[in-house]
């Protein structure tokens, strides 16, 4: 599982609370927010905390963020409870305290706030602030996944594939990977492709595997780039095409880090020996177009 938590799962100043959309503050609305917060408006208190976290219209100040989050959290505002938990989790503006993080995550999670359900599951997964308990992690991941959280769906899929906290079940792993993959999570798309390629949990379908690999590869996800290059080199799910294989493997080497980069570079060089130099040059020009797309 991945050891990270989320303070919010949507763009700044856009959130849903208690099933109702909260109107985001408009530009230059600091005075209005302060006035609303002075009257006990929990949404305004939360948004003030967000402003201090992001340094928007105010100096970035995690201590001030924690103060405003706490005001809103004490009123039971789930976004603020989760955000305050995140500050405790990371020691930003408050002393790092995973137990206190878990307490605030739980308050928000008990209200069905998906980010907090995911975060609480992550604590149980890693044993930070709570006893490590993979079954309890899976329970909270499932809640978050049912509420539409794609990262939780992926982590739940991993648990089913590995038999960690739940009985091993490749069909269930595929089901949850698909939920995350359909929401654009590259690692889930790659995991689903692997199940299709190997016929685990669903019928073997190399072409479907390539479909999901391509979706992840086009996002620049290095393992998918590598596996897509391999599919072209081996003719699995697509006609064998060494020029395509070279291009995707070149991109994999470009995006990968550490041992995977070395592996991709070696496999790219092996493919290069199967094509003419001018074909390799063509593949590199095509790869350059993808690199430009991924440039910051």
Secondary structure as UniProt FT lines:
FT   TURN            12..13
FT   STRAND          15..17
FT   TURN            18..19
FT   STRAND          20..22
FT   TURN            27..28
FT   HELIX           30..38
FT   TURN            39..40
FT   HELIX           42..54
FT   HELIX           62..73
FT   TURN            74..76
FT   HELIX           78..90
FT   HELIX           98..109
FT   TURN            110..112
FT   HELIX           114..126
FT   HELIX           134..146
FT   TURN            147..148
FT   HELIX           150..162
FT   HELIX           170..181
FT   TURN            182..184
FT   HELIX           186..198
FT   HELIX           206..217
FT   TURN            218..220
FT   HELIX           222..234
FT   HELIX           242..255
FT   HELIX           258..272
FT   TURN            273..274
FT   HELIX           277..294
//
